Amino acid sequence: MDRALDAYLERVAAGMASTLGPALAGLYLHGSAALGGWSAERSDIDLLGVVARPLGRRTKQVVAARLLHPTLACPAERGLELSLVTASVAAAPPRRPPFELHVNTGLEGVKHHLGGPAAVDPDLLLYFAVCRRSGVAVTGAPPGEVFAEPPRAWVLEQAAEELHWALRHEGFAYRVLTACRAWRLLVDDVLGSKLDGGEWARRRAADPAVVDAALAAQRGLAPPPDAAADLAAADRFVATVLHRFPEANRRGPGNPEGVPR
């Protein structure tokens, strides 16, 4: 773990504990910092906080203010993404999980949402699954005791939605490596890092050149390809993965038909 990341996590946990007291049940690291491949220059910091009960509006405002205070400088170029959920939602997530607070300090600017019963985020299903399997407890009980595994069909649904989002909002490497990670989830039921997904996929792709270019860019070894032809090649690769999702959803993990051609 990176020293600056470690120090930041300690400060976030201390600030939240100071504000929430015993209502804070735990704070959990997921994403690339937990799965591997984290880079201060190319990654964000993904955190899930779990609270014992729903929070009042004023309490959520104070937590958000602490997380967004200028003195709590995030060491990741792409910022912090943190959601707070109740322990009951983490233990038995519905298809559209509600959240108590969401804070994002990413490249598009600082955003926060005070959440509540009507505020839902289906992406949380993927985060819960990653936390249960590979999350790191910054504070609180082991993640396997806190987070339930969402139904596989729901996880696949959100993995596909993440790919659609990447096509609209992200560049070459993110598109390709998110597709690689989704492909691995389809075939082997593994939720791994983008880099691990790329290494897994390049050994199976008919033409690994697109994956190799994405891996090199993600590792900072080459500039990210941004020509129209490169992005079109990335989109074709993503399309091959997306095409398999309904079929794999019905058949479950370990399906050799899930390999894109």
C-alpha positions in Angstrom: 0.0 0.0 0.0 1.2 3.5 -0.8 2.2 5.6 2.2 0.3 8.6 1.1 -2.8 6.4 0.5 -2.4 4.8 4.0 -2.2 8.2 5.7 -5.2 9.5 3.8 -7.3 6.5 4.7 -6.4 6.9 8.4 -7.4 10.6 8.3 -10.7 9.8 6.5 -11.5 7.1 9.0 -10.6 9.3 12.0 -12.7 12.2 10.7 -15.8 10.0 10.1 -15.4 8.3 13.5 -15.2 11.7 15.1 -18.4 12.8 13.4 -20.4 9.6 13.5 -19.2 8.0 16.7 -20.7 4.5 17.3 -23.0 5.0 14.3 -20.0 4.2 12.1 -19.9 0.4 11.7 -17.0 0.3 9.3 -15.1 1.8 6.4 -14.0 -0.4 3.5 -11.6 0.1 0.6 -12.5 -1.4 -2.8 -11.6 -0.7 -6.4 -8.0 -0.8 -7.7 -6.5 0.0 -4.3 -7.9 -3.2 -3.0 -7.8 -5.3 -6.2 -4.4 -4.3 -7.4 -3.0 -1.9 -10.0 -3.7 1.3 -8.1 -1.8 4.4 -9.3 -1.9 7.8 -7.8 -1.7 9.3 -11.3 -4.4 7.1 -13.0 -6.7 5.8 -10.3 -9.3 7.1 -7.8 -9.8 6.0 -4.2 -13.0 3.9 -3.7 -14.5 3.7 -0.2 -17.7 2.3 1.2 -18.8 3.4 4.7 -21.4 1.4 6.6 -23.5 3.0 9.3 -25.7 1.3 11.9 -28.8 3.4 11.1 -30.1 6.0 8.7 -28.4 9.4 9.2 -30.0 12.8 9.7 -29.5 15.5 7.1 -27.3 17.7 9.4 -25.1 14.7 10.2 -24.6 13.9 6.5 -23.7 17.6 5.8 -21.1 17.5 8.5 -19.6 14.3 7.1 -19.5 15.7 3.6 -17.9 18.9 4.8 -15.1 16.9 6.5 -14.5 14.8 3.4 -14.4 17.8 1.2 -12.3 20.0 3.4 -9.2 21.4 1.6 -6.9 20.1 4.4 -7.9 16.5 3.6 -6.1 16.4 0.2 -6.7 13.2 -1.7 -3.5 11.7 -3.0 -5.2 10.2 -6.2 -5.4 12.2 -9.4 -9.0 11.0 -10.0 -10.1 11.9 -6.5 -12.2 10.1 -3.9 -15.5 8.3 -4.5 -17.2 7.4 -1.2 -20.7 6.1 -0.5 -22.3 5.6 2.9 -24.9 2.8 3.3 -26.7 1.3 6.2 -25.7 -2.0 7.6 -29.1 -3.5 6.7 -28.6 -2.5 3.0 -25.1 -4.0 3.0 -26.3 -7.2 4.6 -29.3 -7.7 2.2 -29.0 -5.4 -0.8 -32.0 -4.8 -3.0 -31.7 -4.5 -6.7 -31.4 -0.7 -6.5 -29.6 -0.1 -3.2 -30.3 3.2 -1.4 -27.5 5.2 0.0 -27.1 7.7 2.9 -24.4 9.9 1.3 -22.3 10.0 -1.8 -19.2 12.1 -2.3 -17.1 12.3 -5.5 -14.1 14.6 -5.9 -13.1 13.3 -9.4 -12.0 14.9 -12.5 -15.4 16.4 -13.3 -15.4 18.4 -10.1 -16.6 18.0 -6.5 -20.0 16.5 -6.1 -22.0 15.2 -3.2 -25.5 13.9 -2.7 -27.2 13.6 0.8 -29.0 10.4 -0.2 -32.0 9.0 1.7 -34.6 6.3 1.1 -35.4 7.6 -2.5 -31.8 7.9 -3.5 -30.5 4.7 -5.1 -27.3 3.6 -6.9 -27.3 0.3 -8.7 -23.5 0.5 -9.0 -23.4 -0.3 -5.3 -24.1 -3.9 -6.2 -20.7 -4.2 -7.8 -19.1 -2.4 -4.9 -20.7 -4.8 -2.4 -19.5 -7.8 -4.4 -16.0 -6.5 -4.6 -16.0 -5.6 -0.9 -17.2 -9.0 0.1 -14.6 -10.8 -2.0 -11.6 -8.6 -1.8 -12.3 -5.4 0.2 -10.0 -4.0 2.9 -11.4 -3.0 6.2 -9.9 0.4 7.1 -12.0 0.1 10.3 -14.7 -2.3 11.3 -15.5 -6.0 11.0 -14.1 -8.1 8.1 -16.0 -7.2 4.9 -17.2 -10.8 4.5 -19.2 -10.4 7.7 -20.7 -7.1 6.6 -21.5 -7.4 2.9 -23.8 -10.0 1.3 -23.1 -11.3 -2.2 -25.7 -9.8 -4.6 -27.4 -12.2 -7.0 -25.1 -12.9 -10.0 -27.7 -11.7 -12.5 -27.7 -8.3 -10.8 -23.9 -8.1 -10.8 -23.7 -8.9 -14.5 -26.4 -6.4 -15.2 -24.4 -3.7 -13.5 -21.1 -4.8 -15.2 -22.8 -4.4 -18.5 -24.1 -1.0 -17.5 -20.6 0.0 -16.5 -19.4 -0.9 -20.0 -22.1 1.3 -21.6 -21.1 4.1 -19.3 -17.4 3.7 -20.2 -18.3 4.0 -23.9 -20.0 7.3 -23.3 -17.5 8.8 -20.8 -14.1 7.2 -20.8 -11.0 6.8 -23.0 -9.3 3.9 -24.8 -7.7 2.1 -21.9 -10.6 2.4 -19.5 -13.0 1.1 -22.1 -10.8 -1.9 -23.1 -9.8 -2.9 -19.6 -13.2 -2.6 -18.2 -14.4 -4.9 -20.9 -11.6 -7.3 -20.1 -12.6 -7.3 -16.5 -16.3 -7.9 -17.4 -15.3 -10.8 -19.8 -13.4 -12.5 -16.9 -16.4 -12.0 -14.7 -18.6 -13.7 -17.3 -16.4 -16.7 -17.8 -14.8 -17.3 -14.4 -16.9 -15.3 -12.0 -13.8 -13.3 -10.9 -14.0 -9.7 -9.9 -10.5 -8.5 -10.4 -8.5 -5.4 -11.3 -8.4 -3.8 -14.7 -4.8 -4.9 -15.1 -5.5 -8.5 -14.1 -8.5 -8.5 -16.4 -6.3 -7.3 -19.3 -3.6 -9.9 -18.7 -6.3 -12.6 -18.5 -8.0 -11.4 -21.7 -4.9 -10.9 -23.8 -4.2 -14.7 -23.6 -7.7 -15.4 -25.0 -8.3 -12.7 -27.5 -8.0 -13.6 -31.2 -6.0 -10.3 -31.7 -4.5 -9.1 -28.4 -3.1 -5.9 -29.8 -6.0 -3.7 -28.5 -5.6 -5.2 -25.0 -1.8 -4.8 -25.1 -2.2 -1.1 -26.0 -4.6 -0.6 -23.2 -2.3 -2.3 -20.7 0.7 -0.2 -21.7 -1.4 3.0 -21.4 -2.7 2.0 -18.0 0.8 1.3 -16.7 2.0 4.6 -18.0 4.4 2.9 -20.5 2.8 4.5 -23.6 0.4 7.4 -24.3 -3.2 6.4 -24.4 -4.3 5.9 -28.0 -6.8 8.6 -29.0 -7.1 8.4 -32.8 -10.6 7.7 -34.1 -9.4 4.3 -35.5 -8.1 3.3 -32.1 -11.3 4.3 -30.3 -13.3 2.4 -32.9 -11.2 -0.7 -32.3 -11.8 -0.3 -28.5 -15.5 0.0 -29.1 -15.6 -3.1 -31.2 -13.8 -5.0 -28.5 -16.3 -3.7 -25.9 -19.2 -4.7 -28.2 -18.0 -8.3 -28.4 -18.1 -8.5 -24.6 -21.5 -6.8 -24.3 -22.9 -9.2 -26.9 -22.2 -12.1 -24.6 -23.9 -10.8 -21.5 -27.5 -12.1 -21.9 -26.2 -15.5 -22.9 -23.7 -15.7 -19.9 -26.4 -14.4 -17.6 -28.6 -17.4 -18.3 -25.8 -20.0 -18.2 -23.8 -18.8 -15.2 -20.0 -18.9 -14.6 -17.6 -21.2 -16.2 -19.3 -20.9 -19.6 -16.8 -21.3 -22.5 -19.3 -19.7 -24.8 -18.6 -16.4 -22.9 -15.3 -15.9 -24.9 -15.6 -13.0 -27.4 -14.7 -13.8 -31.0 
